[in-house]
Amino acid sequence: MINNDRIVPVTKTDLLTLYANILTIAGTTVSKVDANDASGVFEISEGSGNLIASEPVNSCDFGEDVTAAVLYFIPGYNYAGFSVNGVAVETSGATVDADGVSLYTATLADGAVTIAQVGF
């Protein structure tokens, strides 16, 4: 519904779907990955390329069959970080603000994870 200020509010979609649609419109192909359970724990065991987490991430493990990937994610309030092959890694790059709305990328390359904030 358009309000008196001619602003169309986002009410029919969730924030992650909106981000995924924006990435797609911008020409970035992303594949959705789902958490293992309702607590935002992700285990990415295969694949590569651009991925987007379907819900806020509390933790994410890149399995041994994942050698390179870019994960677009929103950190959950209990964000704990990333691991590779079950071993916690110290990330480099941007500091994650676990605010539940900011979009980040986690880039896996050569066993290291680099975080970058998307946008400003």
N, C-alpha and C positions, 0 to 999 in steps of 0.2 A: 504494500500500500504506500502510495506517495503522500507525504505529509505537506503541510502548508509551505514549507521551505523548499519544496521540490526535491527532497532527499528521499531516496529509496533505501530504507533500512534493510540490513541483512537479517532476515528472520526465518528463512526457509532452509538454511543450510548451516552446518557446523563450521568452525574455523579451519579445521584441517582440510575439509573438502574444499573450502574456499581457496586455501593456499595451493592445493593440488591443481585446482582449475586454473589459477593464475599462472602456475608453472607451466602447465600444458599450453595455455594460450601464448605464453612467451617462447614456446618452442622446446621446452625441456620435457622429455618423456620420463615419467616417474611410474614406478610400480609400487603398489601398496603392500606393506608388510603388517601383519597383525601380532599383537602381544600373545604370549603363552597363556596368560590369565588376566584377570581384571586388575591386577596391581601394576600394570605397565612394565612388566619384565619381558624384554624381547630377546630372542635367540635367532639370529640370522645364520642359517646353516648352509645355504647355497645361493648361487646367483651373484650378480655383479651389476654395475651400472648405477642409475639413480633410483633410490628408494624413498618412500615416505612412510613414516610411522603412522598407523591409523588412530593412535591415541597418544596422550602425553607419555614420554619415556621416563621411567624411573631408573632402569638400567638396561644395557644392551650388550650382548655378547656376539662378536663376529666369529663364527666357527672356522675350522681349518680349511674348509672348501671355499671360503670367501677370501679372495686375494686382493680385490680392489672394489670399493663401493663408496657411494656418497649417500648418506642417510639424511634426509630432511626430517627434522623432529622439533617438537615442542617439549621442553623439559617439564616433567611433573614436579609437584611440590616436594616430593621425596627423592629428587634426582640424585643418583649415586654415581653415575658415570658409565664408562665403557670398559669392556674387557675383550681380549682376543684369545681365542681357544681356551676360554675359561679362566684366564689370568688377567687380573685388573691391570689396566695401563694408565699411566699418567698422560693426559692429553696435552697437546700444545695448541696455541692459538688463542682464541677469545675465551674469556671467562664466562661461564654459563650462569645466567640469572634465572633461577628456577621459579619463574613467575606464572607459569602455566599458559602463556600466550605468545611469547617471543619465538620466532622461527630461527633455527640454527641448522647448520650442516655438520655432520661428522664424516670426515673423509678418511677412509682406511686405505693406506698405501704402505707397502713394505713392513707390515706389522705394527705400524704406528697410526694413531688416530689424531687428526687435527680438526679442531672446532672453529667454525666461523659463524658469525651472526649474519643472517640474511636481512638486508634492508639496513635501516638506521634507527 
